[in-house]
Amino acid sequence: MSEIIKGKKLDFTISDVNEIYEGPVGILWEMLMGEQIHVGGAKETDILAEKAGINKLSYILDVCSALGGPARHLAKKYQCKIMGLDATQKMINEANKRTGKEGLSNFIEYKLGNALDMPFKARTFDVVWGQDAWCYITDKDRLINESFRVLKNGGTIAFTDWLQVGNMTEKEWEDLNNFMAFPYMETLEGYAQILENIGFKIIEKEDLSEDFAKHCHMYQDILRNNLKDGIVEKYSQEMFEAADGGLNLWVKAADEGKVGRGSIIGKKL
């Protein structure tokens, strides 16, 4: 029986995500997606920034900022101030290194911390921002509640994420989430409901799943045609086969309309 799986979580914690992004899997994702580590790279960052109304006066909190690729892109384009929050020390260290190398340290600061207990005062930021990373968060309600707390009145939440968009069997759900170390995926409507329950007004929500499926195929092609030999030589044949097998599950599920991606813009009134 296939269904939308709701209310179930796998036992992944913040330490599991740290282990992934401190090791070879984190390197592999950058090789596949570029240093922004999200679908669509700089082009998608520009689209989200325009929808969020980013400008020179914006103070942005990038939640799960990883290597800081989007933060540097926004700082260069808008000369705005950005705080990156991430739970992985290796990512913070590398983000600081790259930001300093590009001469952007006056615009961007990074802080090690948990998105479920943000180390910031209430009403600090103009924009809370996320790109394809909140699928790792174990409690989306608490994440959105914390985002609401640290936003100024009239502030904007703007994010994209990987989503469950169609029915699937419990085994498919477990295999897909296990490969990515996601505790669970939210749905687009589920995210919208959380935002509304907490007090956000939804400005826009968009299903980006067709584009997501195209990118899944692109990443599979890159893995098989460009990265295979390097992965086998540096790591092992087993690592390549594990990556290829897991990615193939996602390609199939995306083609079948079971997983996808979406964006949401909300306003704190």
KAVENQUI-V146966 format. One record per residue. N is the residue number from 1. OMEGA is omega in whole degrees, -180 to 180 (NA if undefined). Layout:
N/OMEGA
N/OMEGA
This chain:
1/179
2/180
3/168
4/-178
5/-179
6/173
7/-180
8/177
9/171
10/-174
11/172
12/-179
13/180
14/179
15/176
16/178
17/177
18/-179
19/180
20/-173
21/171
22/-176
23/-175
24/-180
25/176
26/177
27/-180
28/179
29/176
30/178
31/-179
32/-167
33/-175
34/-172
35/175
36/177
37/170
38/-178
39/172
40/175
41/-174
42/-180
43/180
44/175
45/179
46/180
47/-179
48/180
49/179
50/179
51/-179
52/179
53/180
54/174
55/-175
56/-177
57/-176
58/169
59/-169
60/169
61/177
62/-176
63/-171
64/-170
65/175
66/-176
67/177
68/-180
69/178
70/-180
71/180
72/178
73/-180
74/-180
75/-180
76/-175
77/-172
78/-174
79/180
80/178
81/-177
82/171
83/176
84/178
85/179
86/-175
87/-177
88/-176
89/-180
90/179
91/178
92/-179
93/-179
94/178
95/178
96/180
97/-178
98/-180
99/177
100/-180
101/180
102/177
103/-175
104/-176
105/177
106/-178
107/-169
108/172
109/178
110/-180
111/175
112/-179
113/-176
114/-180
115/179
116/177
117/-170
118/-176
119/-177
120/176
121/176
122/175
123/-179
124/-167
125/174
126/-177
127/166
128/-166
129/173
130/179
131/170
132/-177
133/-174
134/173
135/177
136/-174
137/-173
138/-176
139/-176
140/179
141/-179
142/177
143/-179
144/178
145/176
146/177
147/178
148/-177
149/-174
150/177
151/171
152/173
153/-175
154/-179
155/-173
156/167
157/-177
158/-178
159/169
160/177
161/172
162/-169
163/162
164/-176
165/-179
166/-179
167/175
168/176
169/179
170/178
171/177
172/179
173/-179
174/-178
175/-179
176/-179
177/179
178/-180
179/-178
180/-173
181/173
182/171
183/174
184/173
185/174
186/171
187/178
188/179
189/178
190/176
191/-179
192/180
193/178
194/-180
195/-179
196/180
197/-177
198/176
199/176
200/167
201/179
202/177
203/180
204/168
205/-174
206/175
207/-178
208/-169
209/179
210/177
211/179
212/179
213/178
214/179
215/177
216/177
217/180
218/180
219/178
220/178
221/179
222/-180
223/-174
224/-172
225/-175
226/-169
227/-172
228/-174
229/180
230/179
231/-180
232/-178
233/-175
234/-176
235/180
236/173
237/-179
238/179
239/178
240/-178
241/178
242/179
243/-179
244/180
245/179
246/179
247/178
248/175
249/-179
250/177
251/-179
252/-179
253/178
254/179
255/-178
256/177
257/-180
258/176
259/-178
260/-174
261/178
262/177
263/179
264/172
265/179
266/-179
267/174
268/-176
269/NA
